[in-house]
Amino acid sequence: PTGGPYAIVVFDDRVEERKLAFHGPGSVLKSTLEVVSNKVENGVRKIQMTRTLKGDSSYYFTFDPTKTTMDVILATGCGMEFAQHCGHGTALVSFLPVNTATELCQAGIHGSIGGNPFNKECAPFPRSDLIDQGNPSCW
């Protein structure tokens, strides 16, 4: 269908699925999500939810189980009402197998932590203190 992307919008007390319009709120969809946990720790919201891979209709996103990554867009609201956002960005979400040990940094994955570039570099002190800490990402 025409319009913008499928979106999952997290509020303080609820989660909505939406089919966004281009630069507009679009419409709220019937929820297909199950919220497993919704916590705020140190000012950061952590939410865990589940949903079937296949969307209920063409208005919902259908996840491809053969893909290991997915590009997403992010927006932070100015308050708890769905309205113009105050911040936005993009990210790459990685899908990893469950109940399987996975060495994230060993595979050459690069990213950022708090906006600071990160890649596996276990250089000796003073360039890094990861070796001195015995950080498991070094081995």
Secondary structure, 3 states (H helix, E strand, C coil): CCCCCEEEEECCCCEEEEEEECCEEEEEECCCCEEEEEEEECCEEEEEEECCCCCCCCCCCCCCCCCCEEEEEEEEECCCCCCCEEEEEEEEEECCCCCCCCCCHHHCCCEEECCEEECCCCCCCCCCCHHHHCCHHHC
